[in-house]
Amino acid sequence: MYMNFADREMFAYNSYREKQKAEIDRINAHPEQRMKYCFSFMEGADDQTREKCYNLIAQYSAQLDSSEAHF
C-alpha cells in the first residue's frame, strides 16, 4: 500500500502525541508528581498567581490520604 507524504506525517504526529499523552498520564498518576509540577510552574509566576496556586495546592493536598505531599 502506498502512503503519501501527508499521511506519513500525520501518522508520525499521532504516534508522537499518543506517546506524549501516555507519559503525561503516567506522571499525573502520582499526586506527588502533580504537586512537583505545580511548584516548578510557579517559579516564574507573579505574586497574585503564586498566591492562587498555593491556596489551591493547599486545598488539593488536604484531600490526599496516602500522600506525604501535605508535609
C-alpha positions in Angstrom: 0.0 0.0 0.0 1.3 3.4 -0.9 1.2 6.2 1.6 1.7 9.8 0.6 3.9 12.2 2.5 1.0 13.9 4.3 -0.4 10.6 5.6 3.1 9.6 6.9 3.5 12.9 8.6 0.1 12.6 10.2 0.8 9.1 11.3 4.1 10.2 12.8 2.5 13.1 14.6 -0.3 11.0 16.0 2.2 8.4 17.2 4.2 11.1 18.9 1.1 12.6 20.6 0.0 9.2 21.8 3.4 8.5 23.4 3.5 12.0 24.9 0.0 11.6 26.3 0.8 8.2 27.8 3.9 9.7 29.5 1.9 12.7 30.9 -0.8 10.2 32.2 1.9 8.1 33.8 3.4 11.1 35.6 0.0 12.5 36.6 -1.0 9.2 38.1 1.1 10.1 41.2 -0.1 13.1 43.3 3.4 14.0 44.4 4.4 14.5 40.7 1.5 16.8 40.2 2.5 18.8 43.2 6.1 19.0 42.0 4.9 20.2 38.6 2.8 22.9 40.3 5.7 24.2 42.3 8.0 24.3 39.2 5.3 26.1 37.3 5.2 28.8 40.0 8.9 29.7 39.9 8.4 32.4 37.2 4.9 33.5 38.3 3.9 36.8 39.8 2.7 37.2 43.4 -1.0 37.1 42.6 -0.7 33.9 40.5 1.6 32.4 43.2 -1.0 33.1 45.9 -3.8 31.5 43.9 -1.7 28.4 43.2 -0.6 28.0 46.8 -4.2 28.2 48.0 -5.3 25.6 45.5 -2.3 23.3 46.3 -3.3 23.5 50.0 -6.8 22.5 49.2 -5.7 19.7 46.9 -3.1 18.3 49.4 -5.7 18.3 52.2 -7.6 15.8 50.1 -4.7 13.4 49.8 -4.9 10.5 52.2 -1.9 8.3 51.5 0.4 11.0 50.2 3.2 12.9 52.0 2.7 15.9 49.8 0.9 17.8 52.6 4.0 17.7 54.9 
